[in-house]
């Protein structure tokens, strides 16, 4: 299967004291020669070690459609505001 999507993790600053120790950001999904992200998944988690493993596996990688679906589904686990966050 053709690898047509580029995955990039972008971490964002957290200023609220009650969320110190959390990681916030997004996973941007690029496609082909398009200079902008075509989609993104939000991240907000305190599961630091697990998230870093996830990041290492996919950051700056080209993936196919099936892998992209897996990434989007797993990203819900790393968002405390998602119903699938594994709180």
N, CA, C and O of each residue as an XYZ file, in Angstrom:
348
protein
N       0.845     -1.183      0.000
C       0.000      0.000      0.000
C       0.891      1.247      0.000
O       1.900      1.309      0.702
N       0.501      2.213     -0.786
C       1.284      3.444     -0.946
C       1.297      4.282      0.342
O       0.264      4.470      0.985
N       2.478      4.776      0.699
C       2.624      5.661      1.859
C       2.478      7.092      1.370
O       3.408      7.650      0.787
N       1.313      7.688      1.605
C       1.027      8.999      1.050
C       0.803     10.100      2.079
O       0.605     11.257      1.710
N       0.833      9.756      3.371
C       0.587     10.747      4.416
C       1.828     10.937      5.279
O       2.465      9.965      5.685
N       2.170     12.198      5.557
C       3.324     12.518      6.379
C       2.840     12.923      7.769
O       1.966     13.780      7.901
N       3.405     12.310      8.796
C       2.998     12.550     10.184
C       4.043     13.418     10.890
O       5.241     13.143     10.832
N       3.561     14.469     11.556
C       4.443     15.370     12.286
C       3.806     15.734     13.630
O       2.672     16.211     13.676
N       4.537     15.509     14.713
C       4.059     15.853     16.046
C       4.531     17.258     16.402
O       5.697     17.594     16.197
N       3.634     18.072     16.929
C       3.956     19.446     17.325
C       3.539     19.609     18.780
O       2.355     19.518     19.105
N       4.505     19.848     19.649
C       4.179     20.053     21.066
C       3.935     21.534     21.314
O       4.551     22.399     20.691
N       3.016     21.804     22.247
C       2.623     23.178     22.565
C       2.835     23.440     24.050
O       2.778     22.517     24.862
N       3.079     24.696     24.401
C       3.317     25.079     25.792
C       2.034     24.990     26.608
O       0.939     25.236     26.102
N       2.188     24.634     27.874
C       1.083     24.614     28.827
C       1.424     25.601     29.940
O       2.456     25.471     30.597
N       0.561     26.577     30.147
C       0.822     27.588     31.166
C      -0.015     27.395     32.430
O       0.327     27.942     33.479
N      -1.087     26.642     32.353
C      -1.951     26.419     33.515
C      -1.239     25.511     34.519
O      -0.833     24.399     34.181
N      -1.092     25.987     35.736
C      -0.361     25.236     36.758
C      -0.967     23.872     37.044
O      -0.236     22.928     37.345
N      -2.277     23.747     36.957
C      -2.911     22.455     37.270
C      -2.585     21.382     36.239
O      -2.855     20.202     36.466
N      -2.006     21.783     35.102
C      -1.644     20.807     34.072
C      -0.127     20.684     33.869
O       0.323     20.196     32.833
N       0.648     21.123     34.848
C       2.093     20.914     34.761
C       2.348     19.409     34.810
O       1.719     18.699     35.593
N       3.255     18.926     33.987
C       3.504     17.496     33.908
C       2.709     16.829     32.794
O       2.779     15.613     32.616
N       1.956     17.622     32.047
C       1.201     17.115     30.900
C       1.914     17.513     29.606
O       2.715     18.447     29.585
N       1.614     16.800     28.547
C       2.067     17.158     27.203
C       0.842     17.601     26.422
O      -0.194     16.938     26.443
N       0.969     18.725     25.735
C      -0.105     19.218     24.871
C       0.450     19.403     23.471
O       1.639     19.664     23.288
N      -0.413     19.267     22.502
C       0.017     19.501     21.131
C      -0.934     18.887     20.131
O      -2.120     18.691     20.398
N      -0.374     18.588     18.964
C      -1.186     18.030     17.896
C      -0.330     17.136     17.012
O       0.896     17.242     16.973
N      -1.010     16.269     16.319
C      -0.364     15.459     15.291
C      -0.875     15.999     13.967
O      -2.068     15.911     13.676
N       0.013     16.552     13.171
C      -0.384     17.084     11.869
C      -0.220     16.007     10.809
O       0.738     15.235     10.830
N      -1.167     15.968      9.884
C      -1.149     15.006      8.791
C      -0.997     15.781      7.491
O      -1.842     16.605      7.141
N       0.086     15.507      6.783
C       0.316     16.129      5.490
C       0.119     15.116      4.375
O       0.151     13.907      4.606
N      -0.084     15.616      3.170
C      -0.283     14.722      2.032
C       0.427     15.289      0.810
O       0.226     16.441      0.427
N       1.259     14.449      0.213
C       1.915     14.819     -1.042
C       2.654     16.139     -0.974
O       3.392     16.409     -0.026
N       2.443     16.955     -1.992
C       3.138     18.239     -2.094
C       2.385     19.389     -1.436
O       2.824     20.536     -1.524
N       1.269     19.112     -0.784
C       0.492     20.167     -0.125
C       1.328     20.769      1.004
O       1.800     20.037      1.874
N       1.520     22.092      1.005
C       2.375     22.712      2.024
C       1.719     22.839      3.402
O       2.378     23.234      4.364
N       0.438     22.511      3.503
C      -0.279     22.653      4.762
C      -0.808     21.302      5.234
O      -1.008     20.385      4.438
N      -1.029     21.198      6.536
C      -1.623     19.979      7.082
C      -3.048     19.837      6.547
O      -3.781     20.820      6.442
N      -3.429     18.613      6.212
C      -4.790     18.376      5.738
C      -5.693     17.911      6.880
O      -6.916     17.873      6.738
N      -5.082     17.558      8.011
C      -5.831     17.072      9.159
C      -4.934     17.166     10.385
O      -3.713     17.270     10.265
N      -5.542     17.128     11.556
C      -4.753     17.073     12.785
C      -5.532     16.368     13.877
O      -6.762     16.314     13.852
N      -4.796     15.830     14.832
C      -5.363     15.174     16.015
C      -4.782     15.891     17.231
O      -3.576     16.133     17.288
N      -5.614     16.225     18.184
C      -5.155     16.924     19.383
C      -4.613     15.934     20.416
O      -5.085     14.802     20.529
N      -3.609     16.394     21.165
C      -2.965     15.613     22.217
C      -2.972     16.432     23.506
O      -2.623     17.612     23.498
N      -3.369     15.807     24.609
C      -3.278     16.434     25.928
C      -3.253     15.298     26.937
O      -4.293     14.717     27.249
N      -2.081     14.983     27.442
C      -1.950     13.773     28.260
C      -0.877     13.916     29.337
O       0.041     14.729     29.231
N      -1.027     13.100     30.371
C       0.030     12.979     31.376
C       0.682     11.597     31.292
O       1.462     11.222     32.167
N       0.367     10.859     30.262
C       0.969      9.536     30.016
C       2.266      9.742     29.217
O       2.367      9.341     28.057
N       3.229     10.360     29.849
C       4.433     10.842     29.176
C       5.229      9.715     28.507
O       5.557      9.810     27.324
N       5.532      8.678     29.236
C       6.360      7.596     28.694
C       5.676      6.912     27.506
O       6.299      6.674     26.471
N       4.392      6.600     27.670
C       3.652      5.959     26.573
C       3.566      6.871     25.357
O       3.717      6.427     24.219
N       3.319      8.166     25.617
C       3.221      9.107     24.510
C       4.549      9.224     23.768
O       4.571      9.267     22.538
N       5.653      9.275     24.507
C       6.957      9.386     23.851
C       7.258      8.171     22.974
O       7.885      8.310     21.923
N       6.825      6.997     23.388
C       6.983      5.800     22.551
C       6.163      5.929     21.267
O       6.634      5.584     20.183
N       4.941      6.426     21.400
C       4.055      6.666     20.256
C       4.694      7.672     19.293
O       4.715      7.465     18.079
N       5.210      8.759     19.860
C       5.877      9.788     19.064
C       7.074      9.197     18.314
O       7.228      9.427     17.114
N       7.910      8.446     19.008
C       9.105      7.857     18.376
C       8.741      6.927     17.224
O       9.471      6.839     16.237
N       7.624      6.242     17.353
C       7.214      5.295     16.312
C       6.747      5.985     15.031
O       6.966      5.471     13.934
N       6.096      7.162     15.168
C       5.454      7.758     13.994
C       5.933      9.145     13.576
O       5.678      9.544     12.440
N       6.606      9.887     14.428
C       6.971     11.267     14.095
C       7.887     11.329     12.875
O       8.868     10.591     12.784
N       7.555     12.215     11.944
C       8.309     12.449     10.708
C       8.405     11.182      9.852
O       9.450     10.871      9.282
N       7.277     10.461      9.782
C       7.221      9.241      8.982
C       6.134      9.377      7.923
O       5.125     10.052      8.131
N       6.355      8.727      6.787
C       5.323      8.577      5.764
C       4.563      7.306      6.082
O       5.171      6.272      6.359
N       3.221      7.371      6.044
C       2.400      6.210      6.368
C       1.302      6.024      5.320
O       0.986      6.936      4.555
N       0.735      4.823      5.307
C      -0.371      4.541      4.391
C      -1.706      4.829      5.088
O      -1.735      5.209      6.259
N      -2.794      4.645      4.364
C      -4.130      4.954      4.877
C      -4.478      4.144      6.118
O      -5.046      4.686      7.066
N      -4.149      2.867      6.130
C      -4.466      2.023      7.292
C      -3.716      2.479      8.539
O      -4.289      2.535      9.627
N      -2.443      2.802      8.380
C      -1.649      3.274      9.523
C      -2.160      4.621     10.006
O      -2.185      4.877     11.209
N      -2.567      5.483      9.085
C      -3.130      6.774      9.478
C      -4.375      6.575     10.335
O      -4.546      7.267     11.339
N      -5.232      5.658      9.965
C      -6.428      5.366     10.766
C      -6.039      4.895     12.158
O      -6.658      5.296     13.144
N      -5.017      4.045     12.249
C      -4.543      3.560     13.548
C      -4.018      4.713     14.405
O      -4.301      4.783     15.601
N      -3.261      5.607     13.793
C      -2.709      6.766     14.511
C      -3.838      7.646     15.040
O      -3.810      8.069     16.196
N      -4.822      7.920     14.202
C      -5.940      8.764     14.632
C      -6.706      8.122     15.781
O      -7.114      8.811     16.716
N      -6.901      6.830     15.719
C      -7.614      6.127     16.788
C      -6.788      6.138     18.075
O      -7.325      6.406     19.150
N      -5.504      5.852     17.975
C      -4.641      5.818     19.168
C      -4.475      7.214     19.764
O      -4.316      7.346     20.977
N      -4.510      8.253     18.936
C      -4.337      9.612     19.454
C      -5.437      9.970     20.451
O      -5.221     10.800     21.334
N      -6.606      9.360     20.322
C      -7.701      9.622     21.263
C      -7.315      9.195     22.679
O      -7.751      9.808     23.654
N      -6.503      8.154     22.792
C      -6.025      7.677     24.091
C      -5.159      8.738     24.766
O      -5.101      8.813     25.993
N      -4.493      9.552     23.963
C      -3.592     10.578     24.486
C      -4.248     11.956     24.532
O      -3.563     12.972     24.419
N      -5.561     11.997     24.697
C      -6.271     13.264     24.836
C      -7.282     13.110     25.973
O      -8.292     12.424     25.817
N      -7.015     13.744     27.109
C      -7.887     13.583     28.273
C      -9.284     14.091     28.017
O     -10.200     13.772     28.775
N      -9.475     14.874     26.970
C     -10.780     15.417     26.646
C     -11.549     14.540     25.672
O     -12.658     14.884     25.263
N     -10.957     13.397     25.296
C     -11.596     12.424     24.405
C     -12.309     11.366     25.236
O     -11.895     11.074     26.358
N     -13.357     10.801     24.704
C     -14.068      9.716     25.395
C     -13.243      8.441     25.478
O     -13.556      7.562     26.281
N     -12.198      8.321     24.670
C     -11.370      7.107     24.632
C     -10.001      7.320     25.257
O      -9.034      6.674     24.853
N      -9.903      8.201     26.222
C      -8.589      8.598     26.727
C      -7.944      7.606     27.687
O      -6.769      7.769     28.017
N      -8.643      6.610     28.136
C      -8.054      5.663     29.076
C      -7.702      6.325     30.396
O      -6.695      5.976     31.011
N      -8.520      7.279     30.845
C      -8.251      8.044     32.078
C      -8.033      7.134     33.261
O      -7.797      7.610     34.372
